[in-house]
Amino acid sequence: MYNDVMAVFGFQVDFWTIWGMFAQVLFFFSFVFQWAVSEKQKKSVIPMGFWIIRILATILLIIYVFVRRDLVFLVSSVLQIGIYLRNIMLIKNENKK
């Protein structure tokens, strides 16, 4: 199952390509979610759900990166997840006040 490869526009597409594309779609969805919440509140906001979606997408990408053995993408993904977690901590601290 995981070794099936097909070509789309000259690109090899397998299970892990689809996995990585799903993770990227999840990243895109985080922006759509943020935009929808901002429209509802009639001001620009970054809700907690935005950061949660970003963490889930990053975890999926880290798995993808380990399978594909891409060090550059791994470093950026690990740094991103640190920033996302810090933002969640800041939001939680602000809500406690």
Protein Blocks (a to p, Z undefined) as FASTA:
>chain_A
ZZpccdeehiacdfklmmmmmmmmmmmmmmmmmmmmmmmnopacddfklmmmmmmmmmmm
mmmmmmnopaklmmmmmmmmmmmmmmmmmmmmmmmZZ
